Amino acid sequence: MDYIKCVESFVRTVTTGSFTAAAEALGITPAMVGKHVRELEIRTGCQLIHRTTRRQGLTEAGQRFYQYALQILAAVREADGLANHLNDSVTGRLRISAPVTYGHHVLTPILSCFLQQHPGVDAEMVLSDRKVDLIEERFQLAVRIGSINDDGMIALPLPPYRMLLAASPAYLQRHGSPSTPDELKQHHCISFSQWRSDHRWHLQGPEGQHEVPVTPRLMVDSGEAIRQAALSGLGIVLHSTLTLQRDIDEGRLCRVLAEYAPPERPMHLLRLPVRPPLPAVSSFIDFFLNALRQESGAR
């Protein structure tokens, strides 16, 4: 029994939907694919795939084994790649996920510097505010804002995610600046639609926590769109320091309720639990964390 071939046949059957399609992708016969899957079922002692004349589907055991199978194949690919790194050269391909704003302002410049120093490394960076599945979507690394509940992933702490309130000078001249969080209720507010559906801004101030219900004039799922709306004078925005700080420093926006801000949110860099990680992965992690430490020390 070639265990890896059996696992690969099983995964291909799941992803393509049939033994025939899996066989075509692997360049073997459907009968051989079926044999590989049966051998896996004998080894695990569980039926992994329901078989009928019309369709195939995963059993409960098959669904659980599929997650392990993806990790097995990822580990094999990384193990095969080790031979390319016996001379300690850093080569390979990185696939990284990050939230849009963080990717634009932090990850992109650091990754660009890393790639210039390591010409043997290529990278694909996917910027999205949704939570990606590292295994299913074949990411080696992902930046995650908020609490971590990815079982088995290795999570490396990053500087926390900070947010603030701001508005344009033109808006504040027309409508005035709120002096307490409760006054936000009377202002035009711009809200990030992916955070909360109840439109309550949670702020931490000198007196403790404040929960302020707001009625957004605009809801949008893009940090850059939120920034542009604030710059145009539409209203008060609550968003990341990364997005708004430069505009504040250069006078295009003004801090609002400077003593109040949402509680900081934890951030982590996640990686697959493959030991040891490929040199390109481990080298970038070291480079990235060191760059963040240097930036923090320079402030």
PEUR-V782066 format. One record per residue. N is the residue number from 1. RES is the residue in one letter. OMEGA is omega in whole degrees, 0 to 359 (999 if undefined). D_FIRST is the distance of its C-alpha to the first C-alpha in Angstrom with 1 decimal. Layout:
n=N res=RES omega=OMEGA d_first=D_FIRST
n=N res=RES omega=OMEGA d_first=D_FIRST
This chain:
n=1 res=M omega=174 d_first=0.0
n=2 res=D omega=189 d_first=3.8
n=3 res=Y omega=183 d_first=5.7
n=4 res=I omega=178 d_first=8.9
n=5 res=K omega=178 d_first=8.5
n=6 res=C omega=179 d_first=7.8
n=7 res=V omega=180 d_first=10.8
n=8 res=E omega=178 d_first=12.7
n=9 res=S omega=178 d_first=12.6
n=10 res=F omega=181 d_first=13.8
n=11 res=V omega=179 d_first=16.5
n=12 res=R omega=178 d_first=17.6
n=13 res=T omega=180 d_first=18.0
n=14 res=V omega=185 d_first=20.1
n=15 res=T omega=181 d_first=22.2
n=16 res=T omega=176 d_first=22.9
n=17 res=G omega=181 d_first=23.3
n=18 res=S omega=175 d_first=21.4
n=19 res=F omega=183 d_first=18.4
n=20 res=T omega=180 d_first=20.8
n=21 res=A omega=178 d_first=21.9
n=22 res=A omega=180 d_first=18.5
n=23 res=A omega=179 d_first=17.5
n=24 res=E omega=180 d_first=20.8
n=25 res=A omega=183 d_first=20.4
n=26 res=L omega=180 d_first=17.0
n=27 res=G omega=177 d_first=18.2
n=28 res=I omega=182 d_first=15.7
n=29 res=T omega=175 d_first=16.5
n=30 res=P omega=179 d_first=16.9
n=31 res=A omega=179 d_first=15.1
n=32 res=M omega=177 d_first=11.9
n=33 res=V omega=179 d_first=12.6
n=34 res=G omega=178 d_first=13.2
n=35 res=K omega=179 d_first=10.0
n=36 res=H omega=181 d_first=8.2
n=37 res=V omega=179 d_first=10.9
n=38 res=R omega=178 d_first=10.8
n=39 res=E omega=176 d_first=7.4
n=40 res=L omega=181 d_first=9.0
n=41 res=E omega=177 d_first=12.1
n=42 res=I omega=181 d_first=10.9
n=43 res=R omega=182 d_first=9.7
n=44 res=T omega=183 d_first=13.1
n=45 res=G omega=183 d_first=15.1
n=46 res=C omega=169 d_first=16.9
n=47 res=Q omega=184 d_first=17.5
n=48 res=L omega=184 d_first=17.2
n=49 res=I omega=170 d_first=18.9
n=50 res=H omega=179 d_first=21.9
n=51 res=R omega=172 d_first=22.0
n=52 res=T omega=181 d_first=25.4
n=53 res=T omega=186 d_first=26.9
n=54 res=R omega=186 d_first=28.5
n=55 res=R omega=177 d_first=26.4
n=56 res=Q omega=178 d_first=23.4
n=57 res=G omega=181 d_first=23.7
n=58 res=L omega=168 d_first=22.0
n=59 res=T omega=177 d_first=22.5
n=60 res=E omega=177 d_first=24.0
n=61 res=A omega=179 d_first=20.6
n=62 res=G omega=178 d_first=19.1
n=63 res=Q omega=180 d_first=22.1
n=64 res=R omega=181 d_first=21.6
n=65 res=F omega=180 d_first=17.8
n=66 res=Y omega=178 d_first=18.7
n=67 res=Q omega=178 d_first=21.0
n=68 res=Y omega=182 d_first=18.5
n=69 res=A omega=177 d_first=16.0
n=70 res=L omega=178 d_first=18.9
n=71 res=Q omega=179 d_first=19.6
n=72 res=I omega=181 d_first=16.1
n=73 res=L omega=177 d_first=16.4
n=74 res=A omega=179 d_first=20.0
n=75 res=A omega=179 d_first=19.2
n=76 res=V omega=179 d_first=16.8
n=77 res=R omega=181 d_first=19.6
n=78 res=E omega=178 d_first=22.1
n=79 res=A omega=178 d_first=20.2
n=80 res=D omega=181 d_first=19.9
n=81 res=G omega=182 d_first=23.6
n=82 res=L omega=181 d_first=24.7
n=83 res=A omega=179 d_first=24.9
n=84 res=N omega=187 d_first=27.7
n=85 res=H omega=182 d_first=29.6
n=86 res=L omega=179 d_first=29.9
n=87 res=N omega=178 d_first=33.5
n=88 res=D omega=176 d_first=34.1
n=89 res=S omega=181 d_first=35.0
n=90 res=V omega=178 d_first=34.7
n=91 res=T omega=177 d_first=33.0
n=92 res=G omega=183 d_first=30.8
n=93 res=R omega=177 d_first=31.4
n=94 res=L omega=173 d_first=32.6
n=95 res=R omega=190 d_first=32.4
n=96 res=I omega=174 d_first=35.0
n=97 res=S omega=178 d_first=36.5
n=98 res=A omega=172 d_first=40.0
n=99 res=P omega=189 d_first=42.9
n=100 res=V omega=184 d_first=45.3
n=101 res=T omega=180 d_first=48.3
n=102 res=Y omega=179 d_first=46.5
n=103 res=G omega=180 d_first=44.6
n=104 res=H omega=192 d_first=47.8
n=105 res=H omega=186 d_first=49.9
n=106 res=V omega=188 d_first=47.6
n=107 res=L omega=185 d_first=44.1
n=108 res=T omega=180 d_first=45.1
n=109 res=P omega=180 d_first=47.7
n=110 res=I omega=179 d_first=45.5
n=111 res=L omega=179 d_first=42.4
n=112 res=S omega=177 d_first=44.7
n=113 res=C omega=179 d_first=46.0
n=114 res=F omega=182 d_first=42.5
n=115 res=L omega=177 d_first=41.4
n=116 res=Q omega=179 d_first=44.6
n=117 res=Q omega=183 d_first=43.9
n=118 res=H omega=184 d_first=40.3
n=119 res=P omega=178 d_first=40.3
n=120 res=G omega=182 d_first=36.6
n=121 res=V omega=170 d_first=35.7
n=122 res=D omega=182 d_first=35.8
n=123 res=A omega=171 d_first=35.9
n=124 res=E omega=181 d_first=35.9
n=125 res=M omega=180 d_first=38.0
n=126 res=V omega=182 d_first=38.0
n=127 res=L omega=181 d_first=41.2
n=128 res=S omega=178 d_first=41.2
n=129 res=D omega=177 d_first=42.8
n=130 res=R omega=179 d_first=40.0
n=131 res=K omega=182 d_first=37.3
n=132 res=V omega=174 d_first=34.1
n=133 res=D omega=186 d_first=30.5
n=134 res=L omega=185 d_first=29.1
n=135 res=I omega=184 d_first=25.4
n=136 res=E omega=184 d_first=25.8
n=137 res=E omega=171 d_first=28.4
n=138 res=R omega=172 d_first=26.7
n=139 res=F omega=174 d_first=29.7
n=140 res=Q omega=183 d_first=29.5
n=141 res=L omega=176 d_first=33.0
n=142 res=A omega=173 d_first=35.4
n=143 res=V omega=184 d_first=39.0
n=144 res=R omega=174 d_first=39.7
n=145 res=I omega=178 d_first=43.1
n=146 res=G omega=183 d_first=43.6
n=147 res=S omega=183 d_first=41.7
n=148 res=I omega=174 d_first=38.0
n=149 res=N omega=178 d_first=35.7
n=150 res=D omega=184 d_first=32.4
n=151 res=D omega=173 d_first=30.2
n=152 res=G omega=179 d_first=28.3
n=153 res=M omega=175 d_first=30.1
n=154 res=I omega=185 d_first=32.1
n=155 res=A omega=179 d_first=35.7
n=156 res=L omega=184 d_first=38.3
n=157 res=P omega=177 d_first=41.9
n=158 res=L omega=174 d_first=44.2
n=159 res=P omega=185 d_first=47.9
n=160 res=P omega=179 d_first=48.8
n=161 res=Y omega=184 d_first=49.5
n=162 res=R omega=179 d_first=53.2
n=163 res=M omega=180 d_first=55.3
n=164 res=L omega=177 d_first=59.1
n=165 res=L omega=180 d_first=61.8
n=166 res=A omega=176 d_first=63.7
n=167 res=A omega=180 d_first=66.0
n=168 res=S omega=175 d_first=68.0
n=169 res=P omega=181 d_first=71.6
n=170 res=A omega=179 d_first=72.8
n=171 res=Y omega=182 d_first=71.2
n=172 res=L omega=177 d_first=72.6
n=173 res=Q omega=181 d_first=76.0
n=174 res=R omega=191 d_first=76.1
n=175 res=H omega=183 d_first=74.7
n=176 res=G omega=181 d_first=75.1
n=177 res=S omega=179 d_first=72.6
n=178 res=P omega=178 d_first=71.5
n=179 res=S omega=176 d_first=72.6
n=180 res=T omega=179 d_first=70.4
n=181 res=P omega=182 d_first=67.0
n=182 res=D omega=180 d_first=68.7
n=183 res=E omega=176 d_first=70.6
n=184 res=L omega=180 d_first=67.3
n=185 res=K omega=182 d_first=67.8
n=186 res=Q omega=184 d_first=70.7
n=187 res=H omega=172 d_first=69.0
n=188 res=H omega=184 d_first=66.9
n=189 res=C omega=179 d_first=63.3
n=190 res=I omega=190 d_first=60.3
n=191 res=S omega=177 d_first=57.0
n=192 res=F omega=192 d_first=53.3
n=193 res=S omega=184 d_first=51.8
n=194 res=Q omega=183 d_first=48.3
n=195 res=W omega=183 d_first=49.7
n=196 res=R omega=180 d_first=51.4
n=197 res=S omega=182 d_first=52.5
n=198 res=D omega=175 d_first=55.5
n=199 res=H omega=175 d_first=57.3
n=200 res=R omega=178 d_first=58.2
n=201 res=W omega=180 d_first=58.4
n=202 res=H omega=185 d_first=57.8
n=203 res=L omega=175 d_first=59.9
n=204 res=Q omega=181 d_first=60.4
n=205 res=G omega=181 d_first=64.0
n=206 res=P omega=182 d_first=66.7
n=207 res=E omega=181 d_first=67.2
n=208 res=G omega=185 d_first=63.5
n=209 res=Q omega=174 d_first=61.3
n=210 res=H omega=174 d_first=62.6
n=211 res=E omega=188 d_first=61.0
n=212 res=V omega=174 d_first=62.8
n=213 res=P omega=179 d_first=62.3
n=214 res=V omega=175 d_first=62.8
n=215 res=T omega=187 d_first=63.2
n=216 res=P omega=168 d_first=61.5
n=217 res=R omega=182 d_first=63.4
n=218 res=L omega=169 d_first=60.1
n=219 res=M omega=182 d_first=56.5
n=220 res=V omega=183 d_first=53.9
n=221 res=D omega=181 d_first=50.3
n=222 res=S omega=178 d_first=50.9
n=223 res=G omega=180 d_first=52.3
n=224 res=E omega=177 d_first=54.0
n=225 res=A omega=176 d_first=55.7
n=226 res=I omega=179 d_first=56.9
n=227 res=R omega=182 d_first=58.3
n=228 res=Q omega=178 d_first=60.1
n=229 res=A omega=178 d_first=61.6
n=230 res=A omega=180 d_first=62.9
n=231 res=L omega=181 d_first=64.4
n=232 res=S omega=179 d_first=66.1
n=233 res=G omega=183 d_first=68.0
n=234 res=L omega=183 d_first=66.4
n=235 res=G omega=181 d_first=66.0
n=236 res=I omega=183 d_first=64.4
n=237 res=V omega=171 d_first=60.8
n=238 res=L omega=182 d_first=58.4
n=239 res=H omega=189 d_first=55.5
n=240 res=S omega=173 d_first=53.7
n=241 res=T omega=180 d_first=55.7
n=242 res=L omega=183 d_first=53.5
n=243 res=T omega=194 d_first=54.7
n=244 res=L omega=191 d_first=58.4
n=245 res=Q omega=182 d_first=59.5
n=246 res=R omega=178 d_first=60.4
n=247 res=D omega=177 d_first=62.6
n=248 res=I omega=181 d_first=64.3
n=249 res=D omega=184 d_first=64.9
n=250 res=E omega=171 d_first=66.5
n=251 res=G omega=180 d_first=68.6
n=252 res=R omega=175 d_first=67.0
n=253 res=L omega=178 d_first=65.9
n=254 res=C omega=173 d_first=67.5
n=255 res=R omega=174 d_first=65.9
n=256 res=V omega=182 d_first=66.8
n=257 res=L omega=188 d_first=67.1
n=258 res=A omega=180 d_first=66.0
n=259 res=E omega=182 d_first=65.9
n=260 res=Y omega=177 d_first=63.4
n=261 res=A omega=175 d_first=59.7
n=262 res=P omega=175 d_first=56.5
n=263 res=P omega=177 d_first=54.7
n=264 res=E omega=179 d_first=52.3
n=265 res=R omega=180 d_first=48.7
n=266 res=P omega=175 d_first=45.9
n=267 res=M omega=179 d_first=43.6
n=268 res=H omega=168 d_first=40.2
n=269 res=L omega=181 d_first=37.8
n=270 res=L omega=171 d_first=34.3
n=271 res=R omega=179 d_first=31.2
n=272 res=L omega=182 d_first=27.5
n=273 res=P omega=178 d_first=26.4
n=274 res=V omega=181 d_first=24.5
n=275 res=R omega=350 d_first=25.4
n=276 res=P omega=176 d_first=26.8
n=277 res=P omega=176 d_first=27.8
n=278 res=L omega=180 d_first=28.1
n=279 res=P omega=180 d_first=31.4
n=280 res=A omega=180 d_first=32.8
n=281 res=V omega=182 d_first=32.2
n=282 res=S omega=179 d_first=33.6
n=283 res=S omega=179 d_first=36.5
n=284 res=F omega=178 d_first=37.5
n=285 res=I omega=179 d_first=37.5
n=286 res=D omega=181 d_first=39.8
n=287 res=F omega=183 d_first=42.0
n=288 res=F omega=181 d_first=42.3
n=289 res=L omega=178 d_first=43.2
n=290 res=N omega=178 d_first=45.6
n=291 res=A omega=178 d_first=47.3
n=292 res=L omega=178 d_first=47.8
n=293 res=R omega=180 d_first=49.3
n=294 res=Q omega=179 d_first=51.6
n=295 res=E omega=180 d_first=52.7
n=296 res=S omega=180 d_first=53.4
n=297 res=G omega=181 d_first=55.4
n=298 res=A omega=183 d_first=57.5
n=299 res=R omega=999 d_first=58.8
